[in-house]
Structure formats: C-alpha cells, structure tokens
C-alpha cells in the first residue's frame, strides 16, 4: 500500500505501489521536484490515469514513463535515453518533462 502524508516542505509518499497527483499535465513542459529521503528501490515518473498502479515497477507499458533509482529511464518495457543521473538521499532534485507529438506522413 502507498501512504501519502503531509510533511514539512511537501508530501511524503511511502510504500509499494504507485500514486497519481491530482493535477493533470496540460502543458508541453512540466517541472516538479523530489527529494529521496531513504535509500532503496524507488521510481518517479508520469503515467496516464488508466495505468495499473499495483503492478510495480511502472514504465513497463505504453502509458507510463519512469526514472528509477539506478538512473535508468523506462517506457514500454525498454530502457530509453539512459542517464548518468544519480539522485542522492537528502538532495532536492528538479525534473523537467517535455512532451511532444509526432505525426508521420
């Protein structure tokens, strides 16, 4: 189960599973911040509302994108754009997401 509690400076999410925010991403560019407060296996990302949050890890379908604790990025069962990013415990990190449409002709 995922537990979301209010803490100083924001919300704290603990447990196994997933949680969706209540604010949709209506723009083509989005920014949010996270702070990893404990070491271990974790992920942060975006997903459509119809994704199954009980099937961890996310990023294994076409409706979710996930940055994992090891710096890998996942979407549709494959790593994409591997990064050298390493989010460290106690450090506030900003994530910028740019979305676009691709139309083939």
N, C-alpha and C positions, 0 to 999 in steps of 0.2 A: 504494500500500500504506500501511496505517496502522501506525505504530510506537509502541508504548507502553513507556515506560521509567520506572523509579523515579527521582525526583529529590528534593531537599530539600523537604520540606513536601507531598509528594504524588506523583501520577503525571503524566507529561508525554505528551501524545498529539500526534504529528506525521504529516503526510502527507495524501493524498487518499483519501476513503472515509469509513467510519464505524467506531465501536467501541461495543460494548454493555458495560455494567457487569455484574458477576456477582451483583448484589443486586437482587431484584425490588422494585418499589414496591408494598408490600402495604397501605399506609395511604392515606387520602384526602388527606393533606397530606404533602408531601415538601420537604426543603430540601437543596440542595447548593451548593458554592462552585466558582467557576472563576477562573482568572487568565489573561488573554490575555498571552502572552509575546512575540508578534511581530505586527506589523500584517499586514493582508492579508484575504483572504476566509475566513471561518470560520463555523461554526454550532454551537450546543449545544442539546440537547433530549432528548426521550424518544421511544422507539419500542417497538413490540412485537417479540418475538424473531423473528417471521417476516418482518420488513421486509428488503428487499434493501439491504445496506449499501454495495454497489458503485455504486449509482445516486445520485450526489450531484447536487443537494442533496436532503436528506431534507425532509419536510414537503410533498411533492408527492403523497402518498397519504393514505388514511384511517387509517393505522396509525402515523403519526409526526407529531410537533409539533416545530417548530424555531424558535429565536431566532437570527436571522442577524446578521452583523457590522454591517449598516446599521440595526439596531434593529427590523426588521420580524419579525413572528411568522407562521409558515406552518403550514397544515394543509389537506390535501385540495386542493391546487393553488391555494389562495386565501390572501391575507394576512388575518389576523384580529386584532382588537384591536391595531392599530398602536401602537407605543410611541415615546416620545421618548427611550428608553433608549439610552445610548451607552456601551458598555463600553470602557474605555481600557486601553491596554497597561500592564502592570505593576500594575494595581489589582485587588485581590481583590474579587470581586463575589459576592453570595449570590443564589441563585434559589430562589423558593418556588413550588411547584406544588400547586394544589388541584384535585382531581378530584371529579366528582360524577356521579350517574346521573340521567337524565331519562326519566321514564316518561310517555308520553302516554296519555290515556284517552279 
